Amino acid sequence: MKYYYPFGEVVHPLVQLDRSPKLVFVLGVYASAVHARWRKGNKVVSAAIAVASEPQIFWDGNPKEAAEIISRIYIPKEMGTLEPAGNHLNGPSTIILENNILAPLGFKREDAWLCDLLPETRLNPNQINVIKKEYEPEAKKYGLIQVNIPHRPSLFCDKTRCKEIVSELEESQAETLILLGDIPIRQFLNQVSDVKYKNLQKYVELYGYGNCSPVTINGRIYNVLPLAHPRQIGALGSHSAKWHKLHHDWETNLSKI
């Protein structure tokens, strides 16, 4: 089944394209999207409405790429115009991943195999609200396709998806597995190993923040490193000051080594 963004772009799964061996495997939660600012004259209808799949997994929000993608999207003149959202609204998690997770560990992006529990974007409450209140009435009026992207689920990774991720992990040949936040621990690691923790807090109590531990997955031993989600690390919107500080302290200590 095809899913459609506002204004008609098709949702595409985002997966690792460079399949060469990597040093580290990074597992996030679900794919993001290219966000546009929707204007009607001087009125901003939405500062960041999802309008297209990102050009690559963990996209960095490159403004030129964003402008090119958005320029190809048809919008009736009566509905206004689309332009790239603010730089902080496209790709912020990727910038945190590269600068505050990979770099302190001595890795570059090209050293990493990137993966999400769910390789397609989903709608959060803010997006749902804009679509229902602003987009849907006008889409009917001007004959645009209706948005059918599922809402953000509570379960991102079932048993079949877990097997797919294990296959990717093995293909990557990476020895280190970085998990971004609680959800990859609970919905992936707990399903494919016998670890005794179900969230980052429990992991920190056992091993300390930013420390690896050995975990056996499908007969292979990996150095597993659960860290806070980039949203927490970068203080992106609503976040936990605790995890933000723990990660900052970890970075500072690494820089002294």
C-alpha positions in Angstrom: 0.0 0.0 0.0 1.3 3.5 -0.9 1.2 6.2 1.7 1.0 9.9 0.7 2.3 13.1 2.3 0.3 16.4 2.1 0.5 17.7 -1.5 1.0 14.2 -2.9 4.5 12.9 -2.5 4.8 9.1 -1.9 6.4 7.9 1.3 9.6 5.9 0.6 11.5 3.6 3.1 14.9 4.9 4.1 17.6 2.3 4.3 21.4 2.1 4.3 22.6 2.5 0.7 26.3 2.0 1.1 26.5 -1.7 2.0 30.2 -2.0 2.4 31.6 -3.2 5.8 31.3 -0.7 8.6 32.8 -0.2 12.1 29.6 0.8 13.9 25.9 0.1 13.5 23.5 2.8 14.7 19.9 1.9 15.4 17.3 4.7 15.7 13.5 4.6 16.0 11.7 5.7 12.8 12.5 7.7 9.7 11.9 11.5 9.6 10.8 13.6 6.6 11.6 16.7 4.7 9.7 19.6 6.3 8.4 22.7 4.6 7.0 26.0 5.8 3.5 26.5 4.4 2.5 30.1 3.8 -0.6 31.9 2.6 0.5 35.4 2.0 1.9 36.8 5.2 0.3 34.0 7.3 2.4 30.9 8.2 -0.1 28.0 8.1 2.5 25.6 9.4 6.2 26.2 10.3 7.1 22.6 9.6 4.7 20.3 7.7 6.1 17.0 6.5 6.0 16.9 2.7 8.4 14.3 1.4 10.7 11.4 2.4 14.2 12.4 3.2 16.7 11.8 0.4 18.7 9.4 2.6 18.5 7.8 5.9 19.6 10.1 8.7 19.6 13.1 6.3 21.4 16.2 7.6 18.8 18.7 6.3 21.0 20.2 3.6 19.2 23.5 2.7 19.9 23.2 -1.0 18.5 19.7 -1.1 15.5 20.7 0.9 14.8 23.6 -1.5 15.1 21.4 -4.6 12.8 18.7 -3.2 10.2 21.2 -2.1 10.3 23.1 -5.4 9.1 19.9 -7.2 6.0 19.6 -5.1 2.8 21.0 -6.7 0.6 23.3 -4.6 -2.4 25.2 -6.1 -1.7 28.9 -5.9 -4.9 29.3 -3.9 -3.4 27.1 -1.1 -0.3 29.3 -0.9 3.4 28.4 -1.2 5.9 25.9 0.2 9.5 26.8 1.2 12.1 25.0 3.3 11.4 25.0 7.0 14.0 26.5 9.3 17.4 24.8 9.3 16.8 23.5 12.8 13.6 21.7 11.6 15.3 19.5 9.0 17.9 17.0 10.0 18.7 18.1 13.5 19.0 14.6 14.9 21.5 13.7 12.3 23.7 16.6 13.1 23.7 15.5 16.8 24.4 11.9 15.8 27.5 13.0 13.7 28.8 15.7 16.0 27.9 14.4 19.5 27.9 10.6 19.2 30.0 9.4 16.3 32.7 12.1 16.4 33.5 11.7 20.2 33.9 8.0 19.6 36.3 8.6 16.7 33.9 7.6 14.0 32.8 9.4 10.9 29.4 9.0 9.2 31.0 6.8 6.5 32.1 4.4 9.2 28.5 3.9 10.3 25.7 1.6 9.1 22.5 3.5 9.8 19.2 1.8 10.5 15.8 2.6 12.1 13.3 0.2 13.7 10.7 1.6 11.3 12.2 2.7 8.0 9.2 4.9 7.1 8.0 8.2 8.6 4.9 8.4 10.7 2.7 11.3 11.8 3.1 12.8 15.2 0.2 14.7 16.9 1.4 18.1 15.6 1.4 16.9 12.0 -2.0 15.2 12.4 -3.5 18.5 13.8 -2.2 20.6 10.8 -3.4 18.0 8.3 -6.9 17.7 9.7 -7.4 21.4 10.4 -5.6 23.0 7.5 -4.8 20.6 4.7 -7.7 18.2 4.4 -10.5 20.8 3.8 -8.5 22.5 1.1 -7.2 19.2 -0.4 -10.9 18.2 -1.0 -11.6 21.6 -2.5 -8.7 21.6 -5.0 -8.6 17.9 -5.8 -5.4 16.9 -4.0 -4.8 13.4 -2.6 -5.7 12.7 1.0 -2.9 11.9 3.5 -3.0 8.3 4.6 0.3 8.0 6.5 -0.3 6.0 9.7 -0.1 7.7 13.1 3.1 7.3 15.2 2.7 3.8 16.7 3.6 2.4 20.1 5.2 -0.7 18.4 7.9 0.2 15.8 9.5 -3.3 15.5 7.8 -6.7 15.3 9.5 -10.1 15.2 9.8 -10.0 11.4 11.4 -6.6 11.5 13.8 -7.7 14.3 15.1 -10.5 12.0 15.6 -8.0 9.2 17.6 -5.7 11.5 19.7 -8.7 12.7 20.4 -9.5 9.1 21.5 -6.0 8.4 23.7 -6.0 11.6 25.5 -9.1 10.4 25.9 -7.8 6.8 27.4 -4.6 8.2 30.2 -6.6 9.9 30.2 -3.9 12.6 31.5 -4.9 16.1 29.8 -2.0 17.9 26.0 -1.4 18.1 24.8 2.0 19.2 21.2 2.2 20.3 19.5 5.6 20.4 17.2 5.9 23.4 14.8 3.5 25.2 12.8 2.2 22.3 15.6 0.3 20.4 16.5 -1.3 23.7 13.0 -2.4 24.5 11.7 -3.3 21.1 14.9 -4.7 19.5 17.6 -5.7 21.9 15.2 -7.3 24.4 13.8 -9.4 21.5 17.1 -10.7 20.2 19.2 -11.1 23.3 18.9 -12.0 27.0 20.0 -8.7 28.5 18.7 -7.8 31.9 17.7 -4.2 31.3 14.7 -2.8 29.4 15.6 0.9 29.2 18.5 3.3 29.3 18.1 4.1 33.0 18.5 0.5 34.0 21.5 0.2 31.7 23.2 3.2 33.3 22.6 1.7 36.8 24.4 -1.5 35.6 27.2 -0.1 33.5 27.3 3.7 33.7 26.4 6.1 30.9 28.5 5.8 27.8 30.1 2.5 28.6 29.9 -0.5 26.3 28.9 -4.0 27.3 29.2 -7.3 25.5 25.9 -8.7 24.1 25.4 -11.9 22.1 23.0 -11.6 19.2 22.4 -14.6 17.0 25.6 -16.3 18.2 27.8 -13.2 17.7 29.2 -10.9 20.4 28.8 -7.1 19.9 29.9 -4.2 22.0 26.6 -2.6 22.7 26.4 1.1 23.6 22.9 2.5 24.5 22.9 6.3 24.5 20.2 9.0 24.9 18.1 9.8 21.9 19.5 12.8 19.9 16.5 14.8 20.9 17.7 14.6 24.5 21.3 15.1 23.7 20.7 18.2 21.6 17.9 19.6 23.8 15.7 19.6 20.8 12.3 20.8 22.0 10.8 18.9 24.9 13.7 17.0 26.5 15.2 15.6 29.7 17.8 17.9 31.3 19.2 14.8 33.1 20.1 12.9 29.9 21.3 16.1 28.2 23.8 16.7 31.1 24.9 13.0 31.3 25.7 13.0 27.6 27.5 16.3 27.8 29.6 15.1 30.7 30.4 11.9 28.8 31.6 13.9 25.8 33.7 16.2 28.0 35.4 13.2 29.7 36.1 11.6 26.3 37.8 14.7 25.0 40.2 14.6 28.0 41.4 11.1 27.1 
